[in-house]
Amino acid sequence: MQYQLTTTNISEKSIQVQLPSSKSISNRLLLLNALSYSPYEIKNLSDSDDTKAMLGVLNSNSTTFDVGAAGTSMRFLTAFLSKIVGEWILTGSERMKQRPIKTLVDALNHLGAKIEYVEKEGYPPLRIFGSNLEGGELELPGNVSSQYISALLMIAPTIENGLKLTLTGEIISRPYLEMTLALMKEFGVTSHWKGNVITVPEAPYQPKVVTAESDWSAASYWYEIVAFNPGVEVILKGLKKISLQGDSKVKNMFEKLGVTTKFSKNGTTLTNTGKTPGRFNYNFINEPDLAQTLAVTCCLMDIPFHFTGLQTLKIKETDRISALINELQKLGFQLTSNNTDDLKWDGERTEIALESPIAIDTYKDHRMAMAFAPAALKYANLVINDPMVVTKSYPHYWEDIAMAGIGFKTIEG
C-alpha cells in the first residue's frame, strides 16, 4: 500500500495534538510491573505495536512468543524469560532475525542463564531455559544498544546478589539508561552509578500505580511541521518539561532551527521564529532516534549539517544511515557518510523532476515514514510506501498530521 500525500490550507492556525504515550517508558513499566507482581494497571499505556507485543507476551499462557519487529520487547523479554523457570521460544520478524543479540545473550549466560540460538548464531530466534540467575560482576562495552543494558539492569534486583555492571569505553544513549534506573527507583529499587560502574542491589520491587509520559520522539515530527509552516502554532498535550526521555532535547535542537517551545498548563506550544542557522552540527550519541527528523528538516530548510554519534542507527529497524542517504537523494540531496557513525550534507543538490511522483521507501521503519511525511509541505507529489509502519510507535499519526494540512489518499499496489 502507498499513500499519495496532499496538502490543503488549514482554517485553524492553532492546532492541538494529543501525543501518544512513550513506548520506551511503557515497555519498561510493563516489565517492572511484572517483576514487582503488581496488581495495578499502568495509566496512559502506549497503544503502539511494540507495547502491544510486550503486553501480549506478558499476558500469554504460551511458551512460544513472536514479538514481530519490536526490538525493545525482544531485548527486555530475553532477560525476563531467562529468569522465569520453563522453556521458552522467542522470535520475531525477518528483520528482527537480522538484528544482533549476542552481547545480551552472552551476558545472561555468564549470569547462569541457558540461552541457545534456534537458527543463526548471535541472532533471534532464541530458545531460553529459564532458571534462577546468580548476579555479581559483569562487564559490557558502553557502546552497545542501551536496550541490552536496560534489560540487564531491570532484572538485576531480582537475581541473587544483584549486579555490579562495568561499562567499558564510550557510553552511548545514556539518557535511556538513566530513564531505566529512574523507573526502577519508582518501584522501590535504588541503584548507584559512579563513573562507568552501575551497582544494583538485590532487593524486592514494590508495586506502584504509575503513569506513562507522552512521547517526545513523536513530538519531533511536529517540530518539523512547524519548522516548515511559519504561520502555524502547535500545542502538544501530555509532554513533561522535566522528562525522563532523552529525546526531550529535541526542543533545544529545534530552537536553533527557529522553533521555540513554551510550556504552560494548556500544553507545550511550538511557534516558528523564522530564524535559521547557517549550519547545524550535532552529536546524536544520546538521542539517535531524532536523527531522521533532523536530517529531513535540515535538508528541506537548506541548512548544511554534520551529524555524528550515529553508530546504533545501522542496527535499528533498518540501516537508517543508508536509508536516509537513499531517500533524500530522491529529493535531490546528496548526503555522505563514513558508513560507521556519521551523516553529512554540505549543500550539494541535483535537479529532480518535480512533476513526477516521488515515492519514499520506509524500509519497515516507522521513523522513516514519519520523518519524511512533512516533506509533503515542500514537495507536491510525495508518495509514502508502506505507510502503516507508523503503528509501531504512533498509530494515529496520519489522522493527526491531517490537522496540519497534510492529507493522504490510498494507492493500492
GISULKA-V20381 format. One record per backbone hydrogen bond with DSSP energy under -1.0 kcal/mol. CO is the residue of the C=O (numbers start at 1). NH is the residue of the N-H. If there is no record, write none. Layout:
CO,NH / CO,NH
This chain:
1,386 / 2,411 / 3,384 / 4,409 / 6,407 / 13,233 / 15,235 / 17,237 / 20,215 / 22,26 / 23,27 / 24,28 / 25,29 / 26,30 / 27,31 / 28,32 / 29,33 / 30,34 / 31,35 / 32,36 / 33,38 / 34,37 / 43,212 / 48,52 / 49,53 / 50,54 / 51,55 / 52,56 / 53,57 / 54,58 / 55,59 / 57,60 / 63,89 / 65,91 / 67,70 / 68,93 / 69,71 / 70,74 / 71,75 / 72,76 / 73,77 / 74,78 / 75,79 / 76,80 / 77,81 / 78,82 / 80,83 / 81,84 / 82,131 / 86,130 / 88,128 / 89,65 / 90,126 / 91,67 / 93,97 / 95,98 / 96,99 / 101,105 / 102,106 / 103,107 / 104,108 / 105,109 / 106,110 / 107,111 / 108,113 / 109,112 / 111,134 / 114,129 / 116,127 / 120,123 / 122,101 / 125,118 / 126,90 / 127,116 / 128,88 / 130,86 / 133,160 / 136,164 / 138,166 / 140,168 / 141,144 / 142,172 / 145,148 / 145,149 / 146,150 / 147,151 / 148,152 / 149,153 / 150,154 / 151,155 / 152,156 / 155,158 / 156,159 / 157,203 / 159,162 / 160,135 / 162,136 / 163,200 / 164,138 / 165,198 / 166,140 / 168,142 / 173,176 / 174,178 / 175,179 / 176,180 / 177,181 / 178,182 / 179,183 / 180,184 / 181,185 / 182,186 / 183,187 / 184,189 / 185,188 / 187,206 / 192,199 / 194,197 / 196,167 / 197,194 / 198,165 / 199,192 / 200,163 / 210,43 / 213,22 / 215,219 / 218,221 / 219,223 / 220,224 / 221,225 / 222,226 / 223,227 / 224,228 / 229,232 / 233,15 / 234,270 / 235,17 / 236,268 / 237,19 / 238,214 / 245,248 / 246,249 / 247,250 / 248,251 / 249,253 / 250,254 / 251,255 / 252,256 / 254,259 / 255,258 / 258,273 / 260,271 / 262,269 / 264,267 / 267,264 / 268,236 / 269,262 / 270,234 / 271,260 / 280,306 / 282,308 / 285,173 / 287,290 / 288,291 / 290,294 / 291,295 / 292,296 / 293,297 / 294,298 / 295,299 / 296,300 / 297,301 / 298,303 / 299,302 / 304,280 / 305,345 / 306,282 / 307,343 / 308,284 / 310,313 / 312,315 / 313,316 / 313,320 / 318,320 / 319,323 / 320,324 / 321,325 / 322,326 / 323,327 / 324,328 / 325,329 / 328,333 / 329,332 / 332,350 / 336,344 / 341,310 / 343,307 / 344,336 / 345,305 / 348,334 / 352,354 / 353,356 / 358,383 / 360,385 / 362,365 / 365,369 / 366,370 / 367,371 / 368,372 / 369,373 / 372,375 / 373,376 / 374,377 / 375,378 / 375,379 / 381,358 / 382,5 / 383,360 / 384,3 / 386,389 / 387,390 / 388,391 / 389,392 / 390,393 / 390,394 / 391,49 / 392,50 / 394,397 / 396,400 / 397,401 / 400,403 / 401,404 / 401,406 / 402,405 / 405,8 / 407,6 / 409,4 / 411,2
